């Protein structure tokens, strides 16, 4: 059980990045994928200092994490990408060209961002959580397999 408390004495609810990084990864043995995975830490992950944790999570699941430094924001801005798609198009104008050959999937930590990233990258971006789920084995299973 996650037992962290807020200063007011209430249980703290970790975000998904923090929870997977701190509580899930120590309990699994990721089976690294061969293909590169494009990763886009969303703006809130960058602002809260969770981007490095997200990179560490994905790095445990793939041999090559691809980040595109030319893209600092996806431009979706919450739900604005639905009503003003030109924001998204402009923010992601360099994304597709910056992805290496053979990169066929991407990960992120924000559903609205994943929509825009998928559209403009030409590869599907999904939550990082299913990536961890598909490549991780419980530690007990990892011991049995290696024995």
C-alpha positions, 0 to 999 in steps of 0.5 A: 500500500502506498502510505505517503501522507500530505502535510494535512495528514491525508493520504497522498495520491501519487501520479502514474509516473511516480507510482510506476517508477517507485512501486511497480518497477522494483517488483518487475523485471522488464523484458527489453524490446528491440525496437526504439520507442519515441517518448514525449514527456508531457509538459506537466511531467516536465514541470513537476520534475517527473520527466526523468522518471518517465525516461527511466521507466521506458528505458527499462522496457526498450533498448532505445528511448527516442526523445525529440528535443526540437519538440518542447510541447505538443501544442494540444494544450489540454483540449485546445488541439480539438478546436485549434488543431493549428496549435498542435500542427505547428508545435509538432512540425519537426516531430516526424522527421526527427524520428529514426527509421524503425521507430514504430511506436511512441509513449507519453503520459497524457491522453490529449498529447497522445492524440496529437503526437500520433497524428503528426508523428505517423506512429501511434503514441500510447500511455507508457503504462501498457508498455510496462505491462506488456514487457514486464514479468513479476520477479517470481516469474523472472526467477523461474524462467532463468532457473 
